[in-house]
Amino acid sequence: MTAHVDWPPALAGSPAVTVIESAIARQRLSHSLLLHGDDLPTLVLIAHAIADRLLNTPESTARFDPGHHPDCFSLRPAGKMRQIGAEATRALIGKVQVSAAVAIRKVAILHEVDRMNLTAANIFLKTLEEPPAHTTLLLLTTRPYALLPTIRSRMLHFRFPTAAVPFEQAGLQVWLADYRQWLGRLTGGAGDKRNVADHIFTVYGLVARFNTLLDAATAEAWKDEKAKLPPDLEEDEQVAIETGLANGLRARLFSELEHATREFALPRLKAGDPAVRMMLVGAIEKLEHDVGLLRLNLNESAALEDFLLSSLRLWTRH
């Protein structure tokens, strides 16, 4: 029986994947892996590919997709606060302590493990110190630095670059083009009071359209993702997954905004415009600051509004 879950195409044959495949073939894979990178969906694809190769072997009595395999267990953040608590962690540990049902080993996938609260992390640490026999623990995170050092030190680390496709929601490229045109008008000079008012109206128009793009992208992505989820998933886990999905899409939109800002500035930098360099540095610093506030639960509309109003000041030639 061969594995049918493919590695993400962009990562197939990469050094990390090659090392993992070799370790699985030699039955020498570590009992606990920390899979980290910038894109959570990519990490999930990697985890499913690993689980498929560990569980669906010639010795297995039946073949299952990793997401529905009786010997593959998942732990996800729950609720709107998207936390992994002690009770859910204990439940997972209980599942991996029992013998495998159809495979020769068990796999546990811990999604966004950086969302574990301190009590849950300390409970899980004991399992890492004394892992159950024939069990592989796959911990996924985009924020490895947020884990307890004692947890990080007990795992083999693999970092994977994003394999996600570019954000392709209809209307995004038009939005970005309008944003760049607005920057062009700003660098042309502040003008009279009427021009200033037009610039401010543009800011709030861009914010409103951004929200529409994000809502549409989230609804579309959640519809696809929900169809893939196990039927017995708790409602609070579904809420956490949907929230995490929205946060991921939001992050990609802000990443596109950063690229658009750099693309706008690049030809002006090449033309030797000295003022643009300071404008660009200030804009990127402000964007990074606002994106950091998003992680502290600042509303994306407020973050974008703050960035655009700051851009109005930064890019306007006086």
Long-range contacts (C-beta under 8 A, 24 or more apart in sequence): 1-56, 1-57, 1-58, 1-60, 1-63, 3-49, 3-52, 3-53, 3-56, 4-52, 4-56, 5-48, 5-49, 5-51, 5-52, 5-53, 5-65, 5-66, 6-49, 7-45, 7-46, 7-49, 8-42, 8-45, 8-46, 8-163, 9-163, 10-161, 10-163, 11-42, 11-46, 11-160, 11-161, 11-163, 14-160, 16-158, 16-159, 16-160, 17-46, 19-158, 20-50, 20-158, 21-53, 24-50, 24-53, 24-54, 29-54, 29-136, 30-136, 30-155, 30-156, 31-131, 31-135, 31-136, 31-137, 32-128, 32-131, 32-136, 32-137, 32-138, 32-139, 32-154, 32-155, 32-156, 33-136, 33-137, 33-138, 33-139, 33-155, 33-156, 33-157, 33-158, 34-139, 34-141, 34-144, 34-147, 34-152, 34-155, 34-156, 34-157, 34-158, 35-138, 35-139, 35-140, 35-141, 35-158, 35-160, 36-140, 36-141, 36-142, 36-143, 36-144, 36-157, 36-158, 36-159, 36-160, 37-142, 37-159, 37-160, 37-161, 37-162, 38-142, 38-161, 38-162, 39-142, 39-162, 39-163, 39-164, 39-248, 40-111, 40-112, 40-140, 40-142, 40-244, 40-248, 41-164, 41-248, 42-160, 42-161, 42-162, 42-163, 42-164, 43-140, 43-141, 43-142, 43-160, 44-109, 44-111, 44-140, 45-163, 46-158, 46-160, 47-109, 47-138, 47-140, 48-109, 50-107, 50-136, 50-138, 51-107, 51-109, 51-136, 51-138, 54-103, 54-105, 54-107, 54-136, 55-103, 55-105, 55-107, 56-103, 57-103, 57-104, 59-103, 59-104, 60-102, 60-103, 60-104, 61-102, 61-103, 62-102, 64-102, 66-107, 66-109, 67-228, 67-229, 67-230, 68-230, 69-102, 69-103, 69-107, 70-101, 70-102, 71-100, 71-101, 71-102, 71-103, 71-105, 71-106, 71-107, 72-106, 72-107, 72-108, 72-109, 73-106, 73-107, 73-108, 73-109, 74-108, 74-109, 74-110, 74-111, 74-230, 75-108, 75-109, 75-110, 75-111, 75-113, 76-111, 76-112, 76-237, 76-240, 76-241, 77-111, 77-112, 77-115, 77-237, 77-240, 77-244, 78-234, 78-236, 78-237, 78-239, 78-240, 79-236, 79-239, 79-240, 80-239, 80-240, 80-243, 82-112, 82-115, 82-240, 82-243, 82-244, 83-115, 83-116, 83-117, 84-110, 84-112, 84-113, 84-115, 84-116, 84-117, 84-120, 85-117, 85-119, 85-120, 86-117, 86-119, 86-120, 86-123, 88-120, 89-116, 89-120, 89-123, 89-124, 90-123, 93-123, 93-124, 93-127, 96-127, 96-132, 96-135, 96-137, 97-132, 100-134, 104-134, 105-134, 105-135, 105-136, 106-132, 106-134, 106-135, 106-136, 107-135, 107-136, 107-137, 107-138, 108-135, 108-136, 108-137, 108-138, 109-138, 109-140, 110-137, 110-138, 110-139, 110-140, 111-140, 112-140, 112-141, 112-142, 112-244, 113-139, 113-140, 113-141, 113-147, 114-141, 114-142, 114-143, 114-144, 114-146, 114-147, 116-147, 121-147, 121-148, 121-151, 122-148, 124-151, 125-150, 125-151, 125-154, 128-154, 128-155, 129-154, 164-252, 166-256, 167-217, 167-249, 167-252, 167-253, 167-256, 169-213, 169-216, 169-217, 169-220, 170-216, 171-209, 171-212, 171-213, 171-216, 172-213, 172-253, 172-256, 175-206, 175-209, 175-210, 175-213, 176-256, 176-257, 176-260, 178-202, 178-206, 179-206, 179-257, 179-260, 180-260, 180-263, 180-264, 182-206, 183-261, 183-264, 183-311, 183-315, 184-264, 186-311, 186-312, 186-315, 186-316, 186-317, 187-268, 187-276, 187-279, 187-315, 187-316, 187-317, 188-317, 189-316, 189-317, 189-318, 190-316, 190-317, 190-318, 199-312, 199-316, 200-309, 200-312, 203-305, 203-308, 203-309, 203-312, 204-305, 206-304, 206-308, 207-301, 207-304, 207-305, 207-308, 210-253, 210-300, 210-301, 210-304, 211-300, 211-301, 213-253, 214-246, 214-249, 214-250, 214-253, 214-300, 217-249, 217-253, 218-242, 218-245, 218-246, 218-249, 221-245, 221-249, 222-246, 247-294, 250-294, 250-300, 251-291, 251-294, 254-287, 254-291, 254-294, 254-303, 254-304, 257-287, 257-304, 257-307, 258-284, 258-287, 261-287, 275-317, 279-314, 279-315, 282-310, 282-314, 283-307, 283-310, 283-311, 283-314, 283-315, 286-310, 286-311, 286-314
